[in-house]
Amino acid sequence: MTENPSRRGLQGKVALVTGAGSGIGRAIARRFAEEGAAVCLADVNDAAGSSGTAEIASQGGRARFVRTDVSRAGDCARAVEETIAAYQALDVLVNCAGVIRRATVTELSEADWDLVMDVNAKSVFLMSRAAMPHLTAAGGCIVNIASGWGLAAGPRAAAYCASKAAVVLLTKAMALDHGAQGIRVNCICPGDTDTPMLRQEANQVGQPEAEFLADAAHRPLRRIGRPEEIAGAALFLASDAARFITGTALVVDGGGLA
């Protein structure tokens, strides 16, 4: 019988996940550990990163935390170096760190524009650049977390939309540039997902949280997503089941863009 590669999970693999302290990043780190990967959780929030690491360890997984400001080249290089030092390899990089500022271009400050672009887009460049030599050795892969708003714009989210569109096209560019080295690069475009960042948006747009979440559920599946559902998509793209997939933007949004 032909072996089903999806059943192998990530046993024996090493993954580095940014933004792993909460939300989608934490769900991805947890799912990867459940599938056998050793995981390095990178986050700027010490308490959240340490908590996520402890959660994985309590369930028998292998994990470590490295405090990382993904907008700084030195921090990104150090996150990769500490992952290699701890586990002697790097097979999967997940760029998940992200922020949002809900504003039009006339409302948006230059500082907030820079923050969103640095955390959401520049970080993908910095982390990927640091990781690429090790991924080349491993024949590894990169999974970037973009957004449905990287494919279709949303209101009062100019910087966020621009940053996530950059992630989509950077994903495709890296897939072209590094395919010959055996490195796959894909991204996920989630729809509204129940994370602390989504709930913070309600405050940013001045809408009651319950009303904001109800509006976000207006899509064919009639609900918002759950972090573990995005983690499942990330697991697929990181696994051998997706070994002939690169340069794609996988939409996981309950039909919102449809």
N, C-alpha and C positions, 0 to 999 in steps of 0.2 A: 504494500500500500504506500502511495506517495505521502511523504510527511507534510503535514500542514504547518507552514512556517509561523503562522500566527500563534501556535501553541507554545512556541519557544519563548515568547515574551522577551524580556530583556535580561535573562539570566547571564551573569558574568559580565554585563556591560557596566560602564561608568557614565553617569550623566551629571551635567552641571546645569542647574535651573536658576535663572535670575527671577527676582520678584517672588521668591519662593516662601515668603513669610506669611502670605495670606492669599485668599481668593483663588484664582485659576492656577497661579504658580504653585501654591501649596498643594492643591489637589493633584497637580502633575507630579510633583516630587513624591507625594505619598503613593500614587498609583505606580510610578516607576519602581519605587522600592518594593511594593507588593509583587511586582513582576520580576524581581530578582536583581535589579540594578543597585549598585552603590551610588548614592546621590550626594552631591554637594549643593547645599542650599545657599544661594547668594541673595542678600537683601540688605538694604540700608537700615532697617529696623532691627536692632539687636534682640529685643524681647521677642518679636514675632519670628525671627529666624531661629533663635534658640528653641522656642516653643515647637516650631515645626520639626526641628531636628529631634527633639526629645520624643515627640509623638511617633515618629518613624522608628526610633530606637526601641520604644516601649512595645512595639509590635514585632520586634525581631529583625528590623531592617537595618541596613548600614547607611549612616548619614552623618554629615558634618556640616557645620555652618561657617561661612566666611562673610564677614561684614563687607559689603560692596556698594560703593556709589557708582552705579553703572555709567554715569556721565563723565567719569574720570578714567583716563587711559591706564594710569598706574593701578587703580583698584581692579580694573578688568583683568589686567595681566596677572595681578596677584591672585585673583580668584582661580584663574586657570592653573597657575603654578602650584597653589595649595591643593587643588584637585589632583594634579599629577603626583605631587609629593605623597598624598594620602593613599591614592589607589593605583599609581603607576600607569595610568591610562586615561584617555578621555574619548568616549565613543559618541556621545550625544550632547549637543548644546541646545538648550531651550531658552530663547530670549523672550521672557515674559514680563519683565519689569515695565510698568506703565503708569502714567498719570493722565488726568484730564482736567481741562479748564473750559467750562462752558461759556463761551463768549464769541461775539462777532469780531471781525478785525478792528472795528472802531471801538469796541469795548475792551479789547485785549491789551494788556501792558506788554512792553517789550520783554520784561523779565519773565512773564508767564509764557510768552511765545518760546523763549529760549529754553525754559524748563521743560515744556512739553516736547519740543524737538530733541532736546538732549537726552531725556529719559526714554522716550519712545522710539526714536530713530537713530540718533548718534550712537546709542548704546549697542544697537545691533551691529553696527560697523565695528565698534571697539571690541566687543566681546568676540565677534567672529574673527577679526584679525588676530586676536590673541590665541584663539582656539585652533585656527586653521592648520598650523603645522602638526598638531597632535591628532587632529581628525584625519589628516592625510595619512598619517602612519596607521591609524586604526581603520581607515575606510569608513569613517563615521558619517554623521548627519547633523544637520541643524534644523530645528523647528522653531520658527518665529511666530509669535502671537501678534497678529495684525488686528483687523476689525472689519465688520461689515461696512463701517464708515470709512474704510480704506478703499472700498469699491464703489460706494454710493454715498454722497454727502448727507449729513444731518444738520439740523438747525443749531445755531449758536455753538458751534464746535469747530471753528475754523482751524485752529492749530492742531487739534486732535485729528481731524480728517486729513490734514496735510501730512502729519507725522505717520499715520497708519497707511496712507497711500504710498509714502516713501518706503515703508517696510515691505509692502507687496512687491514693488518694483525692484527693491534691493534684493529680495528673495530670488526673483527671477534672474537678475544679473549675476548673483553668486552661483546660482545653479548652472548657468552657462559657463562661467569662468572656471569652476572647480569640478565639473562633471568628469573630466578626463582623469582627475585624481581619485575618482571613486567616491566623492563626497556628494551626498544628496542634500538639497536645501529646499525646504517647503515652508509654507506658512498656513496658519489657521485664521479664518476670519469669523470670530464669534459674533453672534448677536447679543442683545442684552442678557447678561448672566448675573445671577444673584451673588454679588460680591460686595465687600465694603465700598469699593470704588463706585459701583452703580448707585448705592444708597447715598453716597456723598453728592452725586449729581443732583439729587432732589434739592438739596440745600443750595447748590450753585445756581439752579434755575428758579429758586423760590417757590417750589411746589411741595405740598405735603407728600411725605414719603409713600404712603399707601396709594395715593392717587397717581404718583409718578410710576410706581411699579405696575399698577393696573394698566396705565397707558402703554408701558413697555411690553405688556403681554398681548397687545393687539397684533397678532401674527397668526398664520394658519394653525399652528399647534396650540394657540390660545394660552401660552404661558411663557415665562422667561426661562432661560437655561439654568442649569446647575453646573457648578465648577467641575464636578466629576464627569460630566458629559463632554466638556472640552478636553479633559484629561484623557478620556477614552480615544478621542481623535488624535491627540498628541502621541499616545501609545502606538496607535496604528502607524502613523507616519514615521515613528522612530524604530519600528520593528522591521524584521525581514519580510513581513507580509507586504510592505510598501517598497521593496528593494528596487522596483523599476519606476518609481514615482519621484520626480524631482521637478522643481520649478513651478509647482502648482500652488494655488490659493484655495484651500478647502473651506467652503462656507459651512458653518455649523450654527444655524440661527433660527431653527424652528420654522423656516420658510419665510422669514421676514423680507429678504431681498426678492423673493419670488412674487 
